[in-house]
């Protein structure tokens, strides 16, 4: 495994955040999913060698970044905020960082050329970083991260603020990086993006890994079988659903989500809503398995509170 986490515990000022986290990841794109407060940021900091675990260990290609500082070069971190100088050009930012990494001149030129080609930065090379769009900035940030040729990439919300076209392009670039043999672990709150990007998903809740698998596997295990409907109506259908003994969940764009056992039960529910005078505007199968899992986790957390 390129990345191995063994029984890690960590926290701040004696406040525990991570509890006996164990995880092994090989090449590919992996997504870390969990509600706010689950411990995702702390786990990333431990993996990056920034926060030392109070128990357990992290291994990157068999080396512990908390004991072997040189092993930190095997890890590339793209934080939520871009660490670029807005005055410098794209080429200037990348060259500056390559010098910080103390890459020899010949290797520095090669790595700059490689990452510029990989992320299609040729036309942006002479533009000041401060003039770039969010999607362009993120491509430069990832190019910067790859200058050191890391084995493992940690990406915190890599597509936040990007339009659909830029997101799709970045997804293509990340897939190319993974196919080159690297291990990518990304956190995101965009369930559509997570489902499109992930080879597998690790679910973190209250500082513990509670499940791992493909989006479809996770939904089947955590939410159950059946059909999840997305309902939009002229009037809010949530109260009507509760009167019918259903448990509506909030969806996007004013929609509600509700689970039914099969198509027959869905037809009966629609007829019942129509009978109550709910003017239905949309009834569709909610197609994102990870959104179902995320809402399930959020619902569980609210029940505990």
JOTA-V813638 format. One record per backbone hydrogen bond with DSSP energy under -1.0 kcal/mol. NH is the residue of the N-H (numbers start at 1). CO is the residue of the C=O. If there is no record, write none. Layout:
NH:CO
NH:CO
//
This chain:
3:25
4:59
5:23
6:57
8:21
9:55
10:18
12:15
15:12
17:10
18:10
19:207
21:8
23:5
25:3
28:182
30:184
31:200
32:186
33:202
38:35
43:39
44:40
45:41
46:42
47:43
48:44
49:46
50:45
51:45
54:9
55:9
57:6
59:4
60:63
61:2
63:60
67:64
68:64
71:68
72:69
73:70
74:71
75:72
76:152
78:154
84:82
90:127
91:125
93:89
94:90
95:91
96:92
97:93
98:94
99:95
100:96
101:97
102:99
103:98
108:104
109:105
110:106
111:107
112:108
113:109
114:110
115:111
116:112
117:113
118:114
119:115
120:117
121:116
124:121
125:121
127:124
129:88
130:86
131:128
132:129
137:133
138:134
139:135
140:136
141:137
142:138
143:139
144:140
145:141
146:142
147:144
149:146
151:74
152:74
153:183
154:76
155:185
156:78
157:187
160:157
162:159
167:163
168:164
169:165
170:166
171:167
172:168
173:169
174:170
175:171
176:172
177:173
178:174
179:175
181:178
182:177
183:151
184:28
185:153
186:30
187:155
191:189
194:190
195:191
196:192
197:193
198:194
199:29
201:213
202:31
203:211
204:33
205:208
207:38
208:205
210:203
211:203
213:201
218:214
219:215
220:216
221:217
222:218
223:219
224:219
227:260
229:258
230:284
231:256
232:282
234:279
241:237
242:238
243:239
244:240
245:242
246:241
249:257
251:255
255:252
256:231
257:249
258:229
260:227
266:262
267:263
268:264
269:265
270:266
271:267
272:268
273:269
274:270
275:271
276:272
277:274
278:273
280:278
281:232
282:232
284:230
286:228
292:288
293:289
294:290
295:291
296:292
297:293
298:294
299:295
300:296
301:297
302:298
303:299
304:300
305:301
//
